[in-house]
Amino acid sequence: QVQLVESGGGLVQPGGSLRLSCAVSGSIFSINAMGWYRQAPGKQRELVAAITSGGSTNYANSVKGRFTISRDNAKSTVYLQMNTLKPEDTAVYYCNAAVILNSGRYLYDNWGQGTQVTVSS
């Protein structure tokens, strides 16, 4: 019913930048909060950044000042601009969205397939 497709990951040197995108599609009436999470090997999945439908944002302390989350409601897409990347940012990054379906059902546990980000020299 809901599909999330991430793109934009890759290999980058420390200090470099990447921009992740996540397009949401399906039988959707509206999209509420959207967010980016990451999971490094051997670690739990953690919230990186989130954005409400009104544009309010929230960031993990480890990425504040370096990452910026934004959304384009017309395109049902959320972005994560990542600057000054560090080796500890290496992880699989997942997109999440809370949506209201055309049926009126509310779904919040919607995830993309993940995109690998590797920061290494």
N, C-alpha and C positions, 0 to 999 in steps of 0.2 A: 504493500500500500504506500510505503514511503521509501524512497531511495535517496541515498546521499553518496555523492561521488567526489572524492578528493583528488587534487592534483597539485603539482608544484614542488614536491619533495626532490631530494637529490643530495649530491655530495658537494660540500662547500668548505673552503678554508676558514680557519678561525678569523673572526673579524668581518666575515662576508655576510651577505644578505640572501634571503629567500622569501618568496611570497607564495603562501598556500591558498588554494581556493577550494570551496566545497559547494557544489550545486545540489539543491534539494528539489525533488520532483515527486509526483504522485497525486493522489486524490485529496489535495490539500486545500482547506478553506483559508487557513492562516498559519503563519509561523510565529511562535512566541520567542523564547530565548534560544540563542544559538551559542555554541561554544567549541573551543578546541581543547583537547586533552592530549596527553602524551604518555607513552609507556616505554621506559628504557629496560634493557635486559635485566631480569632479576628484580625488578622494582614494580610497585603497584602503579596503576594508571592514575595520573594526577591532572587536575584542572590547570590549564595554562591561561586561558582567557575566556570570558563570556561577554555576551552583549544581549541586552533586552530588545524587544520590538521597538521600544522608544529610543534606543541608542545609548542607554547607560551601559558602562563597561566595568569589568572587574578583572584584575590580573593577579597571577601568582607573584609573590614578592621577588622570586628569582628572575622574572622577565620584565618587571616594571622598568619603563624607560628605554627598553630595547625592542619590545614587541608591540604591535598595534593591531587590534581587532576592529573590523568594520564589516558592514553588511550592505548589500544592494537588494532592497525588498522587491523591486521590480523584476530582478533576475533570480530571486530566491537563492541568493548566494552569500556566503560568509567568507571573509578573507582573513588571513593572518600574515601581516608583514613582519618579518623577523630580521632585525638588524644586529650588528655586532655579535654575531653568533659565537658561541663558545663550545668546546668539546662536550661539556656537560649538557648541552641542548640536544645531543644525539639521542634519538628515540623514534618510535613510530608515532606519528601524530594522527589523531582521530577527530573527526568532526561529529558533533552532536546537535540535534535540533528537537525542540518540543513543538509539536504541531497539533492543530485541530483539523480533523478530516472533514470532508464535505458531509459525511454522515453525522457529524457532531461529536464524534469520539475524540478524546484527547489522548495523544500518544507522546511520551517524553523519552522513551528509551530507544531512540533511533540513532544508529551509528553508521558511519562510512566504513570502508574496508581498510582504511589506514594508508598513510604514505610515509615512507622512510625518509628521515632527515639525518644525515651524517655530517658531522663537523670534524674535520681532520685535515692535518697538513700532510 
